[in-house]
Structure formats: C-alpha cells, structure tokens
Amino acid sequence: MPDPNRSRSFADRLRDRDPVLGLIVKMPNPALVEQARYLGFDLVVIDTEHGAGDDLLLEHHLRAAGSAGIDALVRVGSNSPLDILRALDAGAAGVIIPHVADGAEAGEAVASAHYPPRGRRGLAVSTRGGRYGDEPIDEYLARAAAQTVVVVQVEDEAGVRNAAEVVATPGVNGVWVGPGDLSVSLGFPGQGDHPRVRAAVEQVVAEVVRSERTTAAVLVKSAHEIKEWHALGASMFLITSIDLFGRAARELVAAAAALDGARHDVKEAAQ
C-alpha cells in the first residue's frame, strides 16, 4: 500500500511534527542506507562529524538514499559554510549542525544552508542537489527554500542556557539535544541518565514544544524510549546503527552462551 508520507517533503513532516524515525549511519555503508528504507525508517542521518567525511563517498551514499527513496540528512563536522554547502550540493535533504550554543550560531547555520535573500549559500545548479542543471532556476530556488532542512544540536551547557533563542531562530526546523557531549559539558561524562543531564534534555525539549515552530529530536535506544520522549513532545527519534547492531549481537551471543552452558550442565548431570 502506498505510503502517503512519501508525497510530502521531509520539511513538511517536521513542520507538522509527524513522528519520524531515523537511522544514524557512518560511511562507508551504502547498503545500510538503502536497507533503512526497506526496514521502514523515515530517514537516514549520514554522520560525517564522528565518521568519514569524504565528499565523493558522501555523494554516493546520498545517491543510495535517493535510489531507495529515503530522505537523508548529513551531520556535518562543524558549523562551517563549506561543510554545509558541500552536503547540500551533494543532494542531502538537509544538514545537522553540532554544538550550536546560541541564537547567533543558529542563525549562521541557517544562512549557510539557504540562498539569498534568507542566507548566503553559493549557487551552483551543476551539482547533484541542483539536479545537474536540469530544472528551471526559479523552480530549483523555490524548492530549496521550501524543502532544505536545518537541524541544530544543543549539546553544551551554554546551549541549554540559550535554548529559547536557538529555538526562536527563523529557519531552524529541528533541535536535537545531544546527550553525550551534554553529559561531558555538565560534568557527568557518559551519564546520559544522570538527573542533571536528563533535566537539561527535558528542558530543551520543553522549550521546543512550547515554540510550536520547530521539532524536538532525541537520541533513543529502544521502543520504550520512543514512547517516553513522544509523551514529552519529541517527534524526531534517532538511533545509531552501532546501537542496533550491538544490542542484537549481545542478545545472540548471550543466547548461544546459555545453550553452551546448558550443554555442559547436561553432560555433568549425566556423569
């Protein structure tokens, strides 16, 4: 049965706060990008901050996403106009910007992602993102203005403190609270469940929900966490392929070990 969401842009789905599930993938793994679509994920996030950032490799992964019909965001390495430009020129539906600490930095990200008059992105329609020039320039510019997604990451104590101005920045489509770096910034490295870290994440999510102009994104590891965060107002849920594989692998290894232990118990009982 056709998926009605496929006829709507990803930007529209974020704007309407539709629940969306994304798989975070590190390159090289174009097959996993395609498989994410067949598994039912709404999007993939290609991570070039904590993974390979080769431009040609990135374009091939975005091509894999396009062939499978799944939206792809690129988490760039920094709030750099060049990184943002190259990801969007390669055909990403949008970008995720790490370590955005205030409204000014959020505004810089938006400006880098959009063409004038909203921003200052350099124009080249010869790119994959520009459909290699095979689209009237006015149609391309209108599509880019309406559909380019900018998600900023709040993952420092300063970002939490300035969450209201980050959320209020025109052109920000989503705010993703990064618990890993936030836990370090708050003095509790790796303790994503620490009460102070959890309270900070909830504070930012609540700020986003109150704004009614953007989407709250969170990192999850289970179906339970998806339900829990959705009840608090988040609607974009991201999980790393490493977490998925690791959890499944540990379960299989534990099951196999239990069988081996049971075999030894039977042998000892028979002796």
Secondary structure as GFF3:
##gff-version 3
##sequence-region A 1 271
A	DSSP	three_ten_helix	4	7	.	.	.	ID=ss1
A	DSSP	alpha_helix	10	15	.	.	.	ID=ss2
A	DSSP	beta_strand	20	25	.	.	.	ID=ss3
A	DSSP	alpha_helix	30	39	.	.	.	ID=ss4
A	DSSP	beta_strand	43	47	.	.	.	ID=ss5
A	DSSP	alpha_helix	55	68	.	.	.	ID=ss6
A	DSSP	beta_strand	71	75	.	.	.	ID=ss7
A	DSSP	alpha_helix	81	89	.	.	.	ID=ss8
A	DSSP	beta_strand	94	97	.	.	.	ID=ss9
A	DSSP	alpha_helix	103	113	.	.	.	ID=ss10
A	DSSP	three_ten_helix	131	133	.	.	.	ID=ss11
A	DSSP	alpha_helix	137	147	.	.	.	ID=ss12
A	DSSP	beta_strand	149	154	.	.	.	ID=ss13
A	DSSP	alpha_helix	157	161	.	.	.	ID=ss14
A	DSSP	alpha_helix	163	167	.	.	.	ID=ss15
A	DSSP	beta_strand	174	177	.	.	.	ID=ss16
A	DSSP	alpha_helix	179	185	.	.	.	ID=ss17
A	DSSP	alpha_helix	195	211	.	.	.	ID=ss18
A	DSSP	beta_strand	215	219	.	.	.	ID=ss19
A	DSSP	alpha_helix	223	231	.	.	.	ID=ss20
A	DSSP	beta_strand	236	240	.	.	.	ID=ss21
A	DSSP	alpha_helix	241	270	.	.	.	ID=ss22
###
